[in-house]
Amino acid sequence: MTLKGSYMFLGLGLTLSGVLLTLVSYIIIGSVPLTALGISAIILGAVASALGREQPKIPPELSAILLRSGLENTSAIIEELGLRSKAIYLPSSMTDGRQVALIPLHLNPEPPRLENHLLRRVIVKYGQNPRDFGLLVTTPGSHVAEMLEPKPGPTLGELEAALSSILTGITGLADSVRVAINGDKVAVEAVNPHFKQEDFWVYEVLGSPLASVVASITAEVLERPVMITAERHGKGKSLIELDVLGEKA
């Protein structure tokens, strides 16, 4: 039996048992405590049924397979092109409404200066220099950033609340999140991250899936480009450091 079916079966059993216990206790026995117990069983049955209906249509195992396949394909393309530049995570306000990352085709010692808006294409020109071309790619964090409704404001508290909601609630990637901002530097600590750290070439450019989600959310909340500068994964926590670039779009 699937997890969804188990919840539905449990919910039905608790509801029927609760109804029966409530009727017998109230009408026949006249016991208030047993009547309350029956009503509690009905409530628990309703909760279990709701959980069964809300189970994701795609199993977590299949989601992990799809993510791994996408990362392997993206990694192969980036490796084949020999790209080593750190990706710049862009807010949706700088594209056509979709959160994406820009990978410069040429390695530069300084982060690129970006125009306010970029066309949603695979290869884009992002600056005035003839070499200012890059790839626009979706990332593991691109679709997650779309879950920010309504979009929070650009403050430390709201950024931490948004990251906590996404990482600990919606995606379950960590148990808790702490955020620190110092000027244009952002440090995010994820406690007990729930993901398997693997070795893909694409991680050198886009960062790990956890870092990608953090960078995407940060760019979207602050409405400024963001670059992952460092990742440190230790026992029980991951530390992700970001640079916030440019001006607010």
C-alpha positions as CSV (number, residue, x, y, z in Angstrom):
1,M,0.0,0.0,0.0
2,T,1.3,3.5,-0.9
3,L,1.8,6.2,1.7
4,K,-1.1,8.1,0.3
5,G,-3.3,5.0,0.6
6,S,-2.1,4.3,4.1
7,Y,-3.2,7.8,5.2
8,M,-6.6,7.5,3.6
9,F,-7.2,4.0,5.1
10,L,-6.1,5.3,8.6
11,G,-8.4,8.4,8.2
12,L,-11.4,6.3,7.2
13,G,-10.8,3.9,10.1
14,L,-10.5,6.6,12.7
15,T,-13.5,8.5,11.4
16,L,-15.8,5.5,11.4
17,S,-14.6,4.3,14.8
18,G,-15.0,7.8,16.2
19,V,-18.5,8.2,14.9
20,L,-19.5,4.8,16.4
21,L,-17.8,5.5,19.7
22,T,-19.5,8.9,20.0
23,L,-23.0,7.6,19.3
24,V,-22.6,4.7,21.7
25,S,-21.0,6.8,24.4
26,Y,-23.5,9.7,24.2
27,I,-26.8,8.0,23.5
28,I,-26.4,4.6,25.2
29,I,-23.7,4.9,27.9
30,G,-24.0,8.6,28.6
31,S,-20.3,9.0,29.2
32,V,-18.9,12.5,28.5
33,P,-15.2,11.4,28.5
34,L,-15.8,8.6,26.0
35,T,-17.9,10.9,23.9
36,A,-15.0,13.4,23.9
37,L,-12.6,10.5,22.9
38,G,-14.9,9.6,20.0
39,I,-15.0,13.2,18.7
40,S,-11.2,13.3,19.0
41,A,-10.9,10.2,16.8
42,I,-13.1,11.9,14.2
43,I,-10.9,14.9,14.2
44,L,-7.7,12.8,13.8
45,G,-9.4,10.8,11.0
46,A,-10.1,14.1,9.1
47,V,-6.5,15.2,9.6
48,A,-5.2,11.8,8.3
49,S,-7.5,12.0,5.3
50,A,-6.3,15.5,4.5
51,L,-2.7,14.4,4.7
52,G,-3.4,11.5,2.3
53,R,-4.9,13.9,-0.2
54,E,-2.0,16.3,0.1
55,Q,0.7,13.7,-0.5
56,P,2.8,14.6,-3.6
57,K,1.8,13.0,-6.9
58,I,5.5,12.4,-7.7
59,P,7.3,10.2,-5.1
60,P,10.4,11.8,-3.5
61,E,12.6,9.0,-5.0
62,L,11.4,9.9,-8.5
63,S,12.0,13.6,-7.8
64,A,15.6,12.8,-6.8
65,I,16.1,10.8,-10.0
66,L,14.8,13.6,-12.2
67,L,17.0,16.1,-10.3
68,R,20.1,13.9,-10.7
69,S,19.4,13.4,-14.5
70,G,19.1,17.2,-15.0
71,L,22.3,17.9,-13.1
72,E,24.2,15.3,-15.0
73,N,23.0,16.7,-18.4
74,T,23.8,20.3,-17.3
75,S,27.2,19.2,-15.9
76,A,28.1,17.5,-19.2
77,I,27.3,20.6,-21.2
78,I,29.2,22.9,-18.9
79,E,32.2,20.5,-18.8
80,E,32.2,20.2,-22.6
81,L,32.2,24.0,-23.1
82,G,35.0,24.3,-20.4
83,L,33.1,26.9,-18.4
84,R,34.5,27.7,-15.0
85,S,33.0,31.1,-14.3
86,K,30.8,31.3,-11.2
87,A,27.1,31.6,-12.1
88,I,25.3,34.8,-11.3
89,Y,21.8,34.2,-9.9
90,L,19.4,36.8,-11.3
91,P,16.0,37.9,-9.9
92,S,13.0,37.5,-12.1
93,S,12.8,41.3,-12.4
94,M,16.0,41.2,-14.5
95,T,14.6,38.7,-17.0
96,D,11.2,38.1,-18.5
97,G,9.7,37.2,-15.1
98,R,11.6,33.9,-14.6
99,Q,14.4,33.3,-12.1
100,V,17.5,32.0,-13.8
101,A,21.3,32.0,-13.5
102,L,23.8,33.6,-15.9
103,I,27.0,31.7,-16.6
104,P,29.6,33.9,-18.4
105,L,31.3,32.2,-21.3
106,H,34.6,33.9,-20.5
107,L,36.4,33.8,-17.1
108,N,36.8,37.3,-15.7
109,P,38.7,38.3,-12.5
110,E,35.8,40.6,-11.5
111,P,32.0,39.8,-11.5
112,P,30.4,41.1,-14.7
113,R,28.5,44.3,-14.9
114,L,25.0,43.4,-15.9
115,E,22.3,45.3,-17.8
116,N,19.0,45.8,-16.1
117,H,17.1,43.3,-18.2
118,L,18.1,40.3,-20.3
119,L,16.2,38.5,-23.0
120,R,15.1,35.0,-22.1
121,R,17.4,33.1,-24.4
122,V,20.0,30.4,-24.1
123,I,22.9,32.6,-25.1
124,V,22.7,36.3,-24.2
125,K,24.8,39.4,-24.3
126,Y,24.9,41.0,-20.9
127,G,27.3,43.9,-21.2
128,Q,29.1,46.3,-23.6
129,N,32.3,44.3,-23.9
130,P,32.4,42.2,-27.1
131,R,33.2,39.2,-24.8
132,D,30.2,39.7,-22.6
133,F,28.2,36.7,-23.6
134,G,26.8,34.0,-21.3
135,L,24.4,31.1,-20.9
136,L,21.1,31.6,-19.2
137,V,20.1,28.4,-17.4
138,T,17.4,27.3,-15.0
139,T,18.7,25.9,-11.7
140,P,17.3,23.7,-8.9
141,G,16.3,26.9,-7.2
142,S,14.6,28.5,-10.2
143,H,11.2,26.9,-9.7
144,V,11.5,27.0,-5.9
145,A,11.8,30.8,-6.1
146,E,8.3,30.9,-7.7
147,M,6.8,29.7,-4.5
148,L,7.5,33.0,-2.8
149,E,3.9,34.4,-2.7
150,P,3.7,37.2,-1.9
151,K,7.3,38.2,-2.5
152,P,8.9,39.3,0.8
153,G,10.7,42.6,1.2
154,P,14.5,43.1,1.1
155,T,15.2,42.9,4.9
156,L,17.2,40.4,6.9
157,G,14.2,39.3,8.8
158,E,12.1,38.6,5.7
159,L,15.0,36.9,3.9
160,E,15.5,34.6,6.9
161,A,11.7,33.9,7.0
162,A,11.6,33.2,3.3
163,L,14.6,30.8,3.4
164,S,13.2,29.1,6.5
165,S,9.8,28.6,4.9
166,I,11.3,27.1,1.7
167,L,14.2,25.0,3.2
168,T,12.5,23.7,6.4
169,G,8.9,23.8,5.3
170,I,8.2,23.3,1.6
171,T,11.3,21.4,0.5
172,G,12.4,19.9,3.8
173,L,16.1,20.5,2.9
174,A,17.1,21.5,6.5
175,D,15.9,21.6,10.1
176,S,16.5,25.3,10.6
177,V,18.2,28.3,8.9
178,R,20.2,31.2,10.2
179,V,21.1,34.3,8.1
180,A,23.6,37.1,8.6
181,I,24.1,40.1,6.3
182,N,27.2,42.3,6.4
183,G,27.0,45.0,3.7
184,D,26.9,43.1,0.4
185,K,27.9,39.8,2.0
186,V,25.3,37.2,3.0
187,A,26.0,34.1,5.1
188,V,23.4,31.4,5.4
189,E,23.7,28.4,7.8
190,A,21.5,25.4,7.2
191,V,21.3,23.1,10.2
192,N,21.0,19.4,9.6
193,P,20.8,19.6,5.8
194,H,18.9,16.7,4.2
195,F,20.6,16.1,0.9
196,K,23.4,13.9,-0.3
197,Q,26.5,15.8,-1.2
198,E,27.8,14.5,-4.6
199,D,30.6,15.5,-7.0
200,F,29.3,17.1,-10.2
201,W,31.3,19.5,-12.4
202,V,28.2,21.7,-12.4
203,Y,28.6,22.3,-8.7
204,E,31.8,24.3,-9.4
205,V,29.7,26.7,-11.4
206,L,26.1,26.6,-10.0
207,G,26.9,25.4,-6.5
208,S,25.1,22.4,-4.8
209,P,21.3,22.1,-5.0
210,L,21.1,23.5,-1.5
211,A,23.3,26.5,-2.3
212,S,21.4,27.0,-5.6
213,V,18.1,27.2,-3.7
214,V,19.6,29.7,-1.2
215,A,21.1,31.9,-4.0
216,S,17.8,31.9,-6.0
217,I,15.7,32.9,-3.0
218,T,18.2,35.5,-1.9
219,A,18.3,37.1,-5.4
220,E,14.6,37.1,-5.6
221,V,14.0,38.6,-2.2
222,L,16.7,41.3,-2.5
223,E,16.0,41.9,-6.2
224,R,19.7,41.9,-7.0
225,P,22.1,39.5,-8.7
226,V,23.8,37.1,-6.3
227,M,26.9,34.9,-6.6
228,I,27.9,31.9,-4.5
229,T,31.4,32.6,-3.2
230,A,31.9,29.7,-0.8
231,E,30.3,26.5,0.5
232,R,31.3,24.6,3.6
233,H,29.6,21.3,4.5
234,G,30.4,19.9,8.0
235,K,28.8,17.6,10.5
236,G,25.2,18.7,11.0
237,K,25.4,22.0,9.1
238,S,26.2,23.7,5.8
239,L,27.4,27.3,5.5
240,I,26.8,29.1,2.2
241,E,28.4,32.5,1.5
242,L,27.0,34.9,-1.1
243,D,28.0,38.2,-2.7
244,V,25.2,40.6,-3.6
245,L,26.0,42.4,-6.8
246,G,24.9,45.6,-8.6
247,E,22.0,47.7,-7.7
248,K,18.3,46.9,-7.1
249,A,16.6,46.2,-10.5
